[in-house]
């Protein structure tokens, strides 16, 4: 049976297998800096107005420890609703986001709140992965959209992802949690370049079980190089889980593979080393 939870119930202590009680969300979020409170004051009510959020298995997000949350990308509004998913389940989200949004006062607030800028230049993008890895090693939750941009698949299935997610997944001990989302594209349709100002648009999230990468991580630590083939294999493994969960949310069969990326560079696209 699928567990569904509302945002109101998602952060409440939950009893899981073995009778272990989930810690209080205020404890698992840790110290909340002023910049994050400012972001919460803006994002929380905005997401509440735009989306009627519905979570399945929100308690699969580990209450503590490093987490790499891997999600499909259907709208420029995804971070608003995904931030609520993470916050409502007792964690603080740190997003990998394009550098263009880190300007002026907003950029100062975002950086102070732990968000991670990603530049278009490949060298700087590699530096962003270093920052993301350090963030995970500090025990935080990092959100990544491996497609690097909103999907261009006409039916909103994930397109081929960048391999930065595999680099992070294979070189850290973070729990790699696949998350499927469906609904934000009805408010802002990136492909049609149209904003549909609807209130309380149903938006669904399905949180999967962490992807077991134990064997691959052991091989990497034993000296196996991070070849393009290994990175692609791992990326497709993770995104395959996201795609299949999206099929469950939509109640439709998933395509066998991933939509191809357009040949031309996409607006807002993140480099292959970063996403």
Buried (B, 14 or more C-beta within 10 A) or exposed (E): EEEBBEBEEBBBEBEEEEEEEBEEBEEBBEEEBEBBEBBBEEBBEBBBEBBBBBBBBBBBBBBEBBBBBBBBBBBBBBBBBBBBBBBBBBBBBBBBBBBEBBEEEEBEBBEBBBBBBBBBEEEBBBBBBEBBBEBBEEEBBBBBBBBBBBBBBEEBBBBBBBBBBBBBBBBBEBBBBBBBBBBBBBBBBBBEEEEEEEEEBEBBBBBBEBBEBEEBBEBBEEEEEBEEEBBBEBBBBBBBBBBBBBBBBBEEEBEEEBBEBEEEEBEBBBBBBBB
